[in-house]
């Protein structure tokens, strides 16, 4: 059997041009275009053939996206489906059966089916392995009962990635099993959690004897912790990593304000802005390097550092923006209780950005937990020592 030659940049460019010839963005419906793009292997080029990719290097995706955008091609609204793209898809690819991959990946990428993440619980946030949501086997199904919380966009989601406890009699990291859950099934109840912004993008989800087919299980029974680690590593890269242009996001907003409104400038604010700009650029370049590492394999704990930096910078930059605009920034524009379709920092008011950024150091892994991961798994520092008060200090390891 002769293997197909690898797809390089030149071949990929030809495929993009051929695709655009056959599917003119100006005359092709949005969903039809996205489905055809997936089928052509131009959705995520590093995925296998038949699953939206071509088995090409991940680094070539940026060029594909740029060529299609320049031709006026529609995107798949990535801000709306970020959990599906950044967390569910890599987990399905890594642990799903061929039937699961074929069923879920295409509508996930096109945005026809939104995904959410049922991980955190009232008593198991940062300590995910302490979760108590139970899944009990019943023939070819599992009966799931429990509560999840801080679930972003659950009110929009058709599917959820779900971690449960299937064996309470073994150490907590071993008795977990991972499923996909249909959010439209009986027994799934989504309730809004109104935030400091006035909106409710977060939710709490109650699962009452929800029947999930064993065919929706990802990975082996009891191996949910390992599967969940794939999700969490990709989550932190999705939130804080990736290649973006210079002055992308929050720092670009305040830099543009500084340029356009010289009457706001003071020497002290100038010094603060320069510091934040340099830190943002360092974080951006680190994200580029992280993307290159990701192209060579799977995400590692370095994604925790990227996510930690993202949260810290977002909060500092939004605070600087309020100081720069003074009383103008304190006029919060809209306190209406609503359930948004996505989280959008760039098109909202300074007051919204300031309030919403407070959640950045909690969601996707708290900054405290991330600092532990960075210290122990990236820097190689020793783990915490839990001191038994009956042990003399002289007997502790040096």
N, C-alpha and C positions, 0 to 999 in steps of 0.2 A: 504494500500500500504506500503510495507516494503522498507525503504530507504537503499541504498547500503552503506556498511561500509566505513568509511573514508580511504583514501589511506595514509598509513604511510610510513616511510623511508624503512622499510623492504619490504613491498609490492611493493614499487616503484622500489627497487633494483631488485626484481624478474622480474618485468615487463621489465626493461631494459635488463636483461640477456635473457629473452625470445625473445625480439625484435631483439637483436643482433644475436641470433640463426637463426631467420627467415630471417634476412636481413644482411648478411655478408658485411661489408663495402668494403672488398677487391673485391667482385664480383658483387656488386650492383651499378648501375649508380648513380651519385651524385644527380640528381634531383629526381630520383625514391626513393632514400634513404630518402631525405628530406620530400617528400610528405608522405611517409609511417610513418616517425617519427611524423609528424603533426597528421596524422590520429590515431596514437597510443596514442596520448595525452602527448607526450614527448617533444613538442615544447616549451610551457610555461605551466608548470604543474598546475599553479594556475588558469588558464582559465577554463571555463566550459567544460564538456565532449562534444565532437563533434566539438569544436572550437580550437583544438590543446592542450587541457589540460585535467586534471583529477579532477579538483576541490580540489587539494592538496595544502598544505601550500607553499607559494612562496619560503620559505627558502630552500626547497628541490631541487630547480632547479639547484643550484650549483653542487650538488652531481650527478645529472643526466648528466649535461654537462661534468663533469670530467670523469665519467665512459665511456661515448660515445667517448670522445676525446682519452682516453687511448686505446680504441679499434680501433682507426684509422678512426673514422667516420668523414665525411666532415661536415664543419659548413656552415651556411647560409650567410657567408660574412657580418657579422653585421656592419662593418664600411661602407659598401656600402649602406645598407638599414636602417641606424640608425634612420632616420626620421620616416620611417614606423613603426619600432619596438618600438621606444621610445615615439612617439607622436601620430601617426595616430591610431595605434592599441588600446591603452587604450581609446581613444576617441570613436572609433567605438564600442568597447565593452560596454562603458558606455552609449552611446546615440543611437547606431544604431538599426535598426530593425533586426529581425531574418534573413530576406532575405539579408540585407546588411552585416551582420556578416558572413553568409555563403558564400557570393560572394567574399568578400575582404580579409578576414583574412588569408586564406590558401596561396594564391599566394603572399601576402605581406610577410608572414613569410619565405616562401621558396626562396624569392628573385626573383620570376618570374615577379613581378610587383613592380617597385621602386616608392616610394612616395616622394613628396616634400611639402613645406609649403608656401602657399600664404597668408601671414599675413601682413608684413610690406609694407608701401607705401611711396612714396616720401614725403608726408606731414603727415604721421602717422607711425612713427617708434616705439619709446618708448610709445607714447600715441596711442595705438592700437585703442581705441574707437573713435578716430578722423578720422577713415578711410572713404573714399569716393567712393570706388568701389560699383556701384549700381547693384542690382538685382531686376528686375521688373517682376511680375507674368504675364505669358501669357498662360492661360489654365493650362495644366499639366506640363508646363515648366517654367523656369525662364530665362530671358535674362540678361546676366551679361556683364557690360562694366566698365573698369577701368584699373589701372596699379598697379602692385606689384613690389617690388624691394628687393635686397639682398636675392634672393631665391636660396638656396644651391641645387645644383644638379638638377635643373629644366630641364637641357638638357638631363638627363638620365631618367627622371620620366615619368611614364605612368599615374599616378594619383597625385592629389594634395588635401590637406585639405585647404579650402578656406573660409575666412570670408568676408561677404559683408554687405552693408547697404541696408535694405529693407524698412525702414520707416524713412525718413529724418525729420519728423515732431514731433518726440518724443525725449526725452533726449538721448544723443548719446549712452549710454550703453544699451538702451532698443531696439533700432531700427536695431539690427544686426541679421543676419541669417547665419548659417554655412552649407557648402556644401562639397561634394566631387566633384572634377572637373576632367574630362578626359582630360589630356594634349594633346591628339592627335586630339581633336575636332577642327572643323573649328573656326577661330577667336582667337585661342591661339597662340601667337607669343613669342618665347623665344630668348632673345638677351644676349650675354655674357657681363659680367663686368670684365674687366681685372684688376687684383689686383697687389699689390706691389711685389708679388712673381713672376709675369709674367704670371701666370695662370689665368683661369677664372672658378673657381668652383661655383662662384656666378653668378646670372643672374638677369635681369629685365624681367618681364613677362607682356605683353600687352594682355588684354582681350577685344575683340571687338565684341559685340553682340553674345557672346558665349551662346548657348542654353544648359541649364543644366536641366535635368528632376527633377521634384519634388521628385522623388524616390531616388535621390542622396542627399537629405537634411538630415542633422544629427541634431536631436533635433527639437524643435518647432520653428515656424516662430517668429522672434523677440527675441529668447532666445540664440542668437549666442554668446553673451558675456559669459554666464555661461558655454557653451560648450567649448569656447576658453580657459577658465581658466583651465579646465581639461587638455587640450593640453599643456598649458604653464607650469603648475606645473610638469607634466611628462617630459617636455622638459628639465627643469633645473636639474631634477634628472638624466636624460639620459646623459646630458653633464658632470655634476660634481659629481654625486653620484655613488652608486653601490659598490659592493665588488670586490676589485682587490688585487692581491698579493703585498707583500712588494717590494719596488723599481720598481713599475710598471710605465711605461711611461717615461716622460722626466727626472725625478730624477734618474731613473735606467741608462739612457744613460750617464749622466754626472758622475755618481758614477763609472760606468765601465771604462770610460775614465780615471778617477783619479787613479783607481787601476792599469790599464794597462800601464800608461805613467807617471812614477814617476818624469821624468824630467820637467814636467809642474807644479809641486807642489810648492807652497810658503805658509808660515804661514798664511798670510792674506786670501789667497784663501781657505785654509783649514777651517778657521773659517767661511767663507761665506758658504761653502759647508755643514758644520755641521748644520748651521742654517736652510738652505733650506731642508736638509734631515729630520730634526726634524719636520719642518712645513709640509712637504709632508706626513710624517707618521701620524701626527695628522689629516691631511685632509683625509687620507686613512681610519683611524679608525672611523672618523666621518661619512664617506661614508658607512662603515659597519653598524653603528648604524642607519643611515638613511634607509638603506636597511631593517633592522629589523622593523623599524617603518612602512615602506611601506608594509611589509608582514602582518602587523596587520590591515591595512586599506588603505586609499588613501594618496597620497603624499600631504604634507602641505607646508607652506611657508619656512620650513627649507631647502628645495631644493634650494632656492635662495642663501642661505649661502654657500652651497656646490658648486654651479656654480660660485659664486663670488670668492671663494678660488681657484678653478681650474684655472680661468682666471689669477688671480694675480700670482699664483705660476708658471704657464706656462711662463709668461712673465719674471719673475725674474730668473727662471732656464735657459731659453734660453739666457738671457743676461749674466748670469754667464758663460755659455758654450762658448760664444764668447770671454769673458775675459780670460778664461782658455786656449783656443786654439790660442789666439792672431791673428796674421796676417793669419794664416792658415784658420781660420774660415771666413775670409772676402772674400775668393775666392768662390763666389756664382757659383754653378755648372751649372745651366741651366735656361736661361731666355726665353725659348721657349714658345710662346703663345699656350697653349693647354687646353683642357677641361677634367679634370681628372674624373675618375670613383668614386673616394672617396678621403677623406682627410686623409693623412697618415703622421704623424709626425715622427714615429720611424725609418722609412727606408730612410729618406731624409737627406740632409746636414744640418750642424749647421746654415748656412746662411738662408736656407729655414725656419727652425724652428723659428729663431729669427724674421723674417719678418712676417710669418704666425701667430705667437702668438699675434701679435698686434690686430688682429681681435677678439681675445677671449673675450675681455672686451666689445665688442659691440654685437656680435651674441648671440642669446639665451637670450636677456635681457641685457641692458647696466648695467655696474657696478653701475652707479649712481642710476638707478631705483631699482636695487637689494638692495642697501644699505637702501633705503627708506622702502622697504618691510621688510627687516630684523629689522629695527628700530621700525616700527609701528606694524607689525604683529607677530614678534617673540619676541622682547624685550618689547613690549607694551608701547613704548614711544609715546608721543602725536604727532599728525600729524602737518603738517605745518600750520602756521597761516598766512593767507593773510591779510595784514593790510590795512584797509580803511583809507586813509590819512586824512579823515574828523573826525576820531575818536581819541580822546585824549589818550595818552599812559596810563594815570591813569585808563582808562576804560577797558583796555585789561585784559583778564583773567590772574591771577597770575600763 
